[in-house]
């Protein structure tokens, strides 16, 4: 399938040649193209050219991807005359003592602690204990029971607090405290803020799932860039190094790679950890997408019913679509995990050929509209920037499953953070900065 890869990258180069002059470096559209490129590369490397169903899937994937890239370039040029600025000219920090920030932090901490107390354990903690030889644990079962066990504790709702609001508010508070500004009394983190810095990654990884952690790392990178582009390269390197280090540690603790990795030592273990981590981005979701298309290709077009069933999972007590569980069972013969179809595969299953052609155009339009309607003003506050960063990344990482992914990953929560920040900014512009408990960031873009 090398020719598919070459064709895709030719379309990608043309997309870049057209769009890089039309908008910002980090947008919902550009993050999506990065995710799509990883997905396309791994998919074309993994499909079996001797299986007709795989060849059909590769053709659908390439077609939808190229339609998206062409539509994105077209809309970028169409909106080019009104292209937004690279970043806000001035960013103001919301004071950590603001009532709304403290309230969001308090609720998130309470929900997170109550959730782990209710399920009775932390998969991450028990996995670390099992590495020491004490209390050997079935980590796969721990992970599964954390979010879909016999006792159902509404993990989708809990995730909005522990995977989105808690780490987002922690980042807003920490960047405010560490900002180089004389208007803040101290740049040292207080005890409560240090606790949050420890609690946030534990909450993200506590159920044994690494996806939310990597998604928030991407959100944090976009947040830091939008907040203050100057010197972003150094901060991204630091963030990237910390993300890889924590990711490797979590991979080891959660015993990804099975007995072979557990038995390895020294350089062999490190190499195995790096392979497991790289597979998470290049091959895991891609193989899931291939398996998903193989599974759904035997069914009639769902006419959107599977997407509707998935969205019904937002209702209390409803688990929504079980398609990803069925795909997992078709691969491994059991129900101890999930394997979602790819976005394009899900579109093909739900809407057929018309969806394969029309949905990428619609998605490109939506993401370009988001690009054009964001960051058009000269001044924003840190809550707005965090909300926008989250919206960009959630849309930008939607390469698997249906629209339920957007809600599960935190689109509504990031939109709420943005809306709260917007309300504070309007209050500040009307009544003064102190009325909204926000302060200007010295050194922010002018």
N, C-alpha and C positions, 0 to 999 in steps of 0.2 A: 504493500500500500504506500510505497514511497512517493508515487506520483500524486496521491491524494495530499500528502503533506506538502509537497512542492507547490501544488495548485493553491492550497490554503494560504501558504506563506506569501505567494505572489499577490493574492487578494489582500492579505494583511499589509503588505508594503504599499499597495495602492491606497488602502484606507488611511495609513499613516501619512502618506504624501499629501492627501487632501485635508485631513482633519487637524494635523498638528499646528496649522496656522490659524485654525478657527476657534480654538477653545483652550481650556486650562489643561495642565498636565494630568491632574488627578480629578476625574469626574466619575459619575455613575457609568457613563459610556466607556471610558478608558479602562476602568477597573473590570467591567464586564468583558472587554476584549482580552485583557490579560487572563482572566479566568477561562474564557473560551479557548484561548490559544493552548493553555495547559490541557484542557479537556480534549481538544482536537488532536494534539500531538499524541497523548497517551492512547486515545481511541484508535487512531490509524495504525499505531504500532501494535495494538493488541487484537484487532479484528482478524479473523481467519479468512484469507482470500479463497479458501477452498469451500467455504460454506456460503451458499447463496444468500441466506438470511443476513449474514454478516456483511456481505458486499452491499446488499440493499440498505442496511443500516448506515454503512459508511457513505453511500451516495446521498442518503437523506441528511446525514450530519453535515456533509460538505455543502450540500445545496442550501440548507437553512443558514449555515454559518456565512456563506458568501452573500446570500441575500441580506443578512443582517449587516455585514460590513459595507455593502453597497448602499443600503438604505441609510445607514448611519452617516456615511460620507455625504450623501445627497442632502440629508436634513441639516448636517453641520454647515454645508455651503449655503443652504437656503436661509439659515438663521445667522449666517456669518456677519451680516451688517450690524446685528444686535448682540454680538458675542460678549459675554460677561468678562470682567477683569479676572486676572489670574488668581488673586486673593484679595480679601478686604483691605482697604487702605489702613484701617485701624481696628484693633480688636480690644475689647474691654473685658476684664475678668469679673465673673460673678464672685462676690465675696464668699468664702467658705462658711461664714456665719449666717448667711442668708437663710431665712426660715424655710423657704421651699427646698433648698439644697439639703439642709439638715433633715427635713421631713422625708425626702426621698431616700436619703441614706438610712434613716432609722427604720422605715418600712422595709427596705430591701434587706437590711441585716436581720430583722425579726423574721421575715419570710424565709430567708436562707437557712437560718438556724432551725426554725420550726420544721422545715422540710427535711433536713438531715436527721433531726430528732425523730420525725415521724417514720421515715424508712428504717431508722435504727442503726445506720452506719454510713461511713464514707468509703466508697469503693477505692478512692485514692489512698486513704490512710491504711485500710486493711491490706491493700496491695503492697505498700511499703513494709508493713509488718511481716507480710509473707516472704519478702525478700530476705529478711533476717533469719528465716527459719522458724519463726514463731507463728503459730496459727496459720498454716497453709490455707490459702483461699482459692476458690473457684472464681477467678476474676471475671471471666466471661459472664457467668451468672450474676455476679454482683452488678456489673454494668447494666445488664438487661433488666434486672429487677429494680434498678434505681429509677427507671423511667417508664417501665411497662410491666411491672410485676403484678401479683395477685391483688395487692393493695394499691389502689389507684389514687395518687395524691395530686392529681392535676398538674403534672410536670410542665405542660405547655405554658400554664399561667405562671408557675413558679419561675420558669426560665426567664421570663421578662424581667424579673427582679434580680435573680442571681447571676444571669448571663449578660444582662444588658444594663439595667439601671445602676446596680451596685458598682460594677467596674467603670461605667461611664462617669458616674458622680465622683468616684475615687480619682479618676484621671483629671477631671475638672478641678477638684480641690488641690491635688498635688501640683499641677502646673501653675495654679494661682499662687500657691505658697512658694514655689521655687522661682517664680518670675523675677527677673532682674528689675525691680522697681522699688523706689524709695517709699512708695505709698503703703507698702505692706510692712508691718512692724518687724517681722522676722522671716527669713528664708528657710529656717529650720522646720522640719516636719514635727508636729506635735505628736504626743503619744497616740491619740485617737487616730490620727492620719496614718501613722506607721502600722497600726492594727489593720486599717482598711487596705493598705498596700499588701499586707500578708493575706488578708481574708479574701480579697478579690480573685486572685489566681486560684486559691483553694476552692472557691465557689465554682469557678469556671471548669475546673478539672475534677471536682469532687465526685461526680457520678461516673467517672471513668471515660467520658467522651472528650476527645481532643478538639473536635470541630469548633465548638464555641470559643475556645481559647485562641485558636488561630484566626477566627473571624474577628474577634475583638482586637487582636494584635494589628490586623489590617486597618480596623477602624481607628485605632490609636495613631497609626502612621499617618493616615489621611488627616486626622485631627491636628497633629503636630505641624503638618505641612500647611494646612489652611490657617492655622493660628499664627504661625510665624515662619514664612518660607526661608528667611535668611538663616544659614547654618543648618539647614535641614539634613544635609548629607551626613553630618556627624551624628545627629540624633537618630537617624534611620539606621545607621550602622550599629549604634548601641542597642536600639530596640530590636533589630534583627538578631544580634548576638544573644541577647537575653531570651528572645522567643525561641531560638534554636536550642539554647541550653535547657530551658524549661521543657521544651518539647521532647528533647532526648531523654530527660529525666523522667517525664511522664510516660514515655514509651517503654522505658525500662521498668518503671514501677508497675505499670498496668499490664506487663508481661505480653506485650504485642510481639509477635514472632514465634511464640510457642516455646517448646522445649529446646529447640536448636539454639535459639538466642540465649535462653536461660543457661544452657550448658557451656556456652562460649565464654572466653575470658580475654582480658587484655585488648589488643588491637582487633581481634576477631569480634568481640562484643561491641566495640565502638563502630566497626564497619557494619555490623548487623543493625545497630540502632540507626545509623545514618541511612541505610537501605530502607528500613521500615518507615522512617520519616519521609524520605523522598518518594517512596511508593504511595504514601498518603496523598500526595499532591499529583503525581503523574499517572498512577495506575489504579488506585483503589476505586474511586468514583467512576473512572473510565470503564473498568471491567464490570462494575455494577450496571452501568448504562448499556453495555453490550448484552449482558445477561437479561436485563429488563426488556430489551427489544426482542430477543429470542423468545422470551416468555409471552409477551403481549402480541407478537406477530401472528399467533394462532387464533386471536380473538377478533371479533368484529369491531369496527370503530365505535368508541364509547360515546361519541357525540357530547363530550364534555361532562358526562355523568361522574366519571372518576374524579375529576377536579372538584365538582360540587360535593361529592362525598368526602373528599379530603378537607374542604373548607368547613363541612359540617362538624369536623373534629374540633373546631373552636368552641362548640357548645359544651357546657359542663356535662360530664358523664359520657360524652360520645368520643370514640377513639378514631373516628373518621375512616379514611381509606386504609385498607390493609395490603395494598398492592406491593409495597416495598417488603413487607414480611413474606408475601407469597413468592416474590422473586428470590429472596434469601433462601427460602425453603427449597426452591427449584435448583439452587446451586449446591447447598450443603445438606439438604435432606432433613433439616430441622428448623425450629422457629426461635433460635437463640440470637437473633439479630435482624437487621434490616438492610436492604440493598435497593435504594431508589433507582428508578430509570433516569436517564439523562433528560434535560429539559426538552431537547429536540425529539427524543424518543417518546417522551410523555405527550408532547404536542401531536406527534404522528398517531399515537394510540387514541387520543381524545378527539382529534379533529381531522385526521386523515390527510390527504394530499393538499387540500385547501389550507389546512393549518400549517403545514410545512412551508408553504409559500407566503401566506399572509401574516402569520404570527410574528416572524422575525421583523417584518416591516413595522408592525404595530409596536413591538418592543423597542425598536430603534427610535421611533417617534417619541415614545414615552420617556426614554432616557435622555434624548436630546432636549425635550421640553424641560425636564428636571434640571439639566445643565443650564439652560437659558434663564430659568426663573430663580436660580440660586446665586447668591453672592453678587447681586447687582448693585447693592448699596455700598456706601463707603465705610460703614461702621456696623459691626456685629459684636455680640458678646460671646463668651466661651460656651455657654449652653447652646446657643444657636449653631455654633461651629461644630460642637460635638454631635448635635442632632443631624446636621447635614452630612458629616463624615459617616455616621451610621447609615443614613439613607443611601448614600453613594455605594457603600460597601455591601449592604444587604442586596440591593438590586444588582450590584456588580458581581456578586458571587452566586447568583441564581443560575446555576448550570445543571442542577439536578432536581427532579420532581416537578410538581405543579406549584401553583401560587400559594399553597399552604406553607411552602418553605419561607416565603417572605414574612409571614406572620409569626411562624415559629422562631425564625432567626431574630426577630425583634423590630420589624419595620414600624409597627404601631408605637412601640416604646420610644424609638428614636424620634419619631414624628412628635410625640408628646414632649420630649426634651426640647426639641426645636421650638415648639409652640410656647412652652413656658419661657424659654429664653427670649423669644420674640416679644412676648407680653412685657417682660422686664425691660427690654430695650425701649419699647414704646413708652413705658412709665418713666424711664430715665430721661428720655428726650423731652418729655412733657413737664416733669417735676424736678429733674436734676438727678445726677448719678447716685447721691446718697439715698434718695427715696427708694431706689431699687436695689440698694446694697451692692453696687457694682463699682469697680475702679478701673481706670485706664491702665493698659499695659505699656510700660515704658519700653521702647525699642520695637514696638509693633510696626508693621509696614505703614509708611506714610503715603 
